[in-house]
Amino acid sequence: MSGGIEAEELYAAVEKAAALVGAPCARDEVLPILSAYQDTFTEGAVIFSIGGREAGELEYTVQVSAETADPYQYALAGGFVEQTDHPVTTLLSDIRSRVPVGELFIDSGVVGGFKKIYAQFIQAPQKVADIAALPSAPPALAANADYFARHGLTDIVLTGIDYQNHTMNLYFQLPAPLAGNLEDKAVRAMLREIGLPEPSDPMVAYARGSYRVYTTVGWDSPQIKRISFAPRPRRGMDLTALPVQLPAHMEQFLRGAPHTYTGELVNASAVKWTPTGEHLDLAAYYRATPQQLQVFDGNA
């Protein structure tokens, strides 16, 4: 183990956070995943997140050692994912063989089970062409290269590999002139050009303050399936500044989620658009490194 959190301690925190949002947390569903990765846990971030307006699910994202041989094989050995010949299964190994990965994370839901593995390369952002050239990359990435370039989406700092939905998430760090200062027309153009429904004004206004933009692509279509806009995580989120009126379970989650660091809770948010509509995802950091806290406090 790398000095990280114990599986039992983390399970207790997951259970408490799940109760806040009315999500059923079964020990025999959650603990096996945490136990399988126990020896890979680090002193890094642990994040709880919820999406949409309905209670019933809580996701937990846990940093694992960048030296972990192959996090996907842990999931396969534990029976958390099914054996398949889909290219999604080799994408992580392709990335790690060609790209300097700084951090790795696993992502699961208390109801949905094991979902994703994230690979971060914030110290060496990758270009669309570099990731698109990977043997197992979705062709949709190259198909949308012009779209990404046109909207300043050039620096990929994180990828998420979704083993349930067979999709890939691309997390773009916005350049300094755009980060926190997106124009209304720019947000609307990004949505319109990929055929998404007309957005609401409050959601667009909130998206304008984003420092990252996330997109989701797959292997079954050249279409961008989803786009999200995320402001920087912060302590003591002002709930009155959010673009929607929160249901009670979401508000109590943002105010009362468990955390191990001192001071106010660090929250994160993202406005997401899909062909079926828009919604707000919300997150709370259970653990954060001193360096991350400095950034969240605006001291780095």
C-alpha positions in Angstrom: 0.0 0.0 0.0 1.2 3.6 -0.7 0.1 5.2 2.6 -3.4 5.6 1.3 -6.8 5.2 2.9 -8.0 1.8 4.2 -10.9 0.2 2.4 -13.0 -0.1 5.6 -12.6 3.6 6.4 -13.5 4.6 2.9 -16.5 2.4 2.8 -17.8 4.0 6.0 -17.5 7.5 4.3 -19.2 6.2 1.1 -22.0 4.8 3.2 -22.5 8.1 5.0 -22.4 10.2 1.8 -24.8 7.8 0.1 -27.3 8.1 2.9 -27.4 11.9 2.4 -28.7 11.5 -1.1 -30.9 8.5 -0.5 -28.7 6.1 -2.4 -28.8 2.4 -1.3 -25.3 1.4 -0.3 -24.8 -2.4 0.0 -21.6 -3.4 1.7 -21.3 -6.6 -0.4 -21.4 -4.5 -3.6 -19.1 -1.6 -2.6 -16.5 -3.1 -0.3 -15.2 -5.7 -2.8 -14.3 -2.9 -5.2 -12.5 -0.9 -2.5 -10.7 -4.0 -1.2 -9.5 -5.0 -4.7 -7.7 -1.7 -5.1 -6.7 -1.3 -1.4 -3.0 -1.8 -2.1 -3.1 0.9 -4.8 -4.7 3.7 -2.8 -2.6 6.8 -2.3 -2.9 9.9 -0.1 -4.5 11.6 -3.0 -8.0 12.7 -3.8 -11.3 11.0 -3.0 -14.4 12.6 -4.5 -18.1 11.8 -4.1 -20.5 13.0 -6.8 -24.1 13.0 -7.8 -25.9 13.9 -11.0 -29.3 15.0 -12.1 -32.2 15.8 -9.7 -33.3 12.3 -8.7 -31.9 10.6 -5.5 -30.6 7.1 -5.8 -27.0 7.0 -6.9 -23.6 8.2 -5.5 -20.4 7.9 -7.4 -17.0 7.7 -5.6 -13.8 8.5 -7.4 -10.5 7.4 -5.7 -6.9 8.1 -6.7 -4.7 5.1 -7.2 -1.0 4.8 -7.6 0.3 5.8 -11.0 2.6 2.8 -10.6 -0.4 0.4 -10.6 0.4 -2.2 -13.3 -3.0 -2.2 -15.0 -6.0 -0.9 -13.0 -8.3 -2.4 -15.7 -7.0 -5.9 -14.9 -8.0 -5.5 -11.2 -11.5 -4.8 -12.3 -11.5 -7.8 -14.7 -10.1 -10.1 -12.0 -12.7 -8.9 -9.5 -15.5 -9.5 -11.9 -16.5 -5.8 -11.9 -16.3 -5.6 -15.7 -17.0 -8.3 -18.3 -14.3 -9.7 -20.6 -14.8 -8.3 -24.1 -12.8 -7.6 -27.3 -14.0 -4.1 -27.5 -11.2 -1.5 -28.0 -12.3 0.2 -24.8 -10.4 -2.6 -22.9 -7.0 -1.7 -24.4 -7.4 2.1 -24.4 -5.8 2.6 -21.0 -2.7 0.5 -21.9 -2.4 2.3 -25.2 -2.5 5.7 -23.4 0.1 4.6 -20.7 2.5 3.2 -23.3 2.6 6.5 -25.2 1.6 9.3 -22.9 3.2 10.3 -19.5 0.4 9.7 -17.1 0.7 11.5 -13.8 -2.3 10.2 -11.8 -4.8 7.4 -12.1 -8.3 7.2 -10.6 -11.0 4.6 -10.4 -14.7 5.5 -10.5 -17.7 3.5 -9.3 -21.3 3.9 -8.2 -22.9 2.5 -5.1 -25.7 1.2 -7.4 -24.1 1.1 -10.8 -20.8 -0.6 -9.7 -17.4 -0.2 -11.4 -17.6 2.4 -14.2 -14.5 4.2 -15.2 -10.7 4.6 -15.0 -9.3 8.1 -15.3 -5.8 8.9 -16.5 -4.5 12.4 -15.9 -1.6 14.2 -17.6 -2.0 17.7 -16.4 1.8 18.2 -16.3 2.0 17.2 -20.0 -1.3 18.1 -21.7 -1.9 16.1 -24.8 -3.2 17.3 -28.2 -6.2 15.8 -29.9 -4.1 14.4 -32.7 -1.9 12.6 -30.2 -4.8 10.8 -28.5 -6.6 10.2 -31.8 -3.5 8.4 -33.1 -3.7 5.7 -30.4 -4.6 2.3 -31.9 -7.7 1.9 -29.8 -8.9 5.5 -29.8 -12.5 6.2 -30.9 -12.6 7.4 -34.5 -14.9 10.1 -33.3 -12.0 11.9 -31.8 -10.3 12.5 -35.1 -13.7 13.2 -36.8 -14.2 16.1 -34.5 -10.7 17.6 -34.6 -11.8 20.7 -36.4 -14.6 21.3 -33.9 -12.2 21.1 -31.0 -9.7 23.4 -32.6 -12.3 25.9 -33.6 -13.5 26.3 -30.0 -10.1 26.4 -28.3 -10.3 22.8 -27.0 -6.7 21.9 -27.6 -5.1 20.8 -24.3 -6.4 17.4 -22.9 -5.4 17.1 -19.3 -7.5 14.1 -18.3 -9.3 11.2 -20.0 -12.0 8.9 -18.6 -12.6 5.5 -20.0 -16.1 4.2 -19.4 -16.2 0.4 -19.4 -20.0 0.2 -19.0 -21.0 2.6 -21.8 -18.0 2.0 -24.1 -17.2 5.7 -24.3 -14.3 8.0 -23.7 -14.3 11.3 -21.8 -11.9 14.1 -22.9 -11.2 16.9 -20.4 -9.9 20.0 -22.0 -8.2 22.7 -19.9 -9.3 26.1 -21.3 -6.5 28.5 -22.2 -6.1 31.6 -20.0 -8.0 34.1 -22.2 -11.1 31.7 -22.1 -10.9 30.1 -18.7 -13.7 31.7 -16.6 -14.5 34.1 -19.4 -16.4 32.1 -22.1 -18.8 34.2 -24.2 -22.5 33.4 -24.2 -22.4 32.9 -28.0 -19.4 30.6 -27.7 -21.2 28.2 -25.3 -24.3 28.2 -27.5 -22.3 27.6 -30.6 -20.5 24.6 -29.1 -23.9 23.1 -28.3 -25.6 24.0 -31.5 -22.8 22.6 -33.7 -23.1 19.1 -32.3 -26.9 19.1 -32.5 -27.8 19.6 -28.9 -31.1 21.2 -27.7 -31.4 24.9 -27.1 -30.0 25.5 -23.6 -31.6 27.5 -20.8 -30.1 31.0 -20.0 -29.2 30.2 -16.4 -27.2 27.1 -17.4 -25.4 29.0 -20.1 -24.5 31.8 -17.7 -23.1 29.3 -15.3 -21.1 27.5 -18.0 -19.4 30.8 -18.9 -17.4 30.6 -15.7 -15.8 27.3 -16.6 -12.1 26.4 -16.5 -12.6 23.0 -18.2 -14.8 21.6 -20.9 -15.5 17.9 -21.0 -16.7 15.9 -24.1 -17.8 12.3 -24.5 -17.2 10.3 -27.6 -17.7 6.6 -28.5 -16.8 4.0 -31.1 -20.3 3.6 -32.5 -20.7 7.0 -34.0 -18.7 10.1 -35.0 -21.2 12.3 -32.9 -20.1 14.0 -29.7 -22.5 12.4 -27.2 -22.2 14.9 -24.4 -20.5 18.1 -23.4 -20.0 19.6 -20.0 -18.7 22.8 -18.6 -17.0 22.9 -15.2 -16.0 25.9 -13.0 -13.0 25.4 -10.7 -13.7 23.5 -7.5 -14.0 25.7 -4.5 -14.6 25.8 -0.7 -17.9 26.7 0.7 -19.9 26.8 -2.5 -22.5 29.5 -2.7 -25.6 27.5 -3.4 -27.6 30.6 -4.3 -25.2 31.1 -7.3 -26.1 27.7 -8.8 -28.2 27.8 -12.0 -31.0 25.6 -10.6 -33.0 25.3 -7.4 -31.5 22.2 -5.6 -33.7 19.4 -4.3 -33.3 18.8 -0.6 -31.0 15.7 -1.0 -28.6 17.7 -3.2 -28.4 20.6 -0.8 -27.8 18.4 2.2 -25.0 16.6 0.3 -23.3 19.9 -0.6 -23.5 21.1 3.0 -22.9 17.9 4.9 -20.8 15.4 2.9 -18.0 13.9 5.0 -14.5 15.1 4.6 -11.1 14.6 6.2 -9.4 18.0 5.8 -10.0 21.0 8.0 -12.0 24.0 7.0 -15.0 24.2 4.7 -16.0 21.5 2.3 -14.6 21.6 -1.2 -17.3 21.3 -3.8 -17.2 20.9 -7.6 -19.9 21.3 -10.3 -20.5 20.8 -14.0 -23.3 21.7 -16.3 -23.9 18.8 -18.7 -25.8 18.7 -22.0 -26.9 15.6 -23.9 -29.5 15.1 -26.6 -32.1 14.5 -23.9 -31.5 17.7 -22.0 -29.4 19.5 -19.5 -28.5 18.9 -15.8 -26.1 19.9 -13.1 -23.6 17.4 -11.6 -22.3 18.1 -8.1 -19.3 16.8 -6.2 -17.7 17.0 -2.8 -14.1 16.2 -1.9 -13.8 13.6 0.9 -10.0 13.8 0.7 -7.7 16.4 -1.0 -3.9 16.9 -0.9 -2.4 20.0 0.6 -1.4 21.1 -2.9 -5.0 20.7 -4.2 -6.3 22.7 -1.2 -3.9 25.5 -2.0 -5.4 25.7 -5.5 -8.9 25.5 -4.3 -8.2 28.3 -1.8 -6.7 30.5 -4.6 -3.2 30.3 -3.2 -1.5 28.5 -6.1 
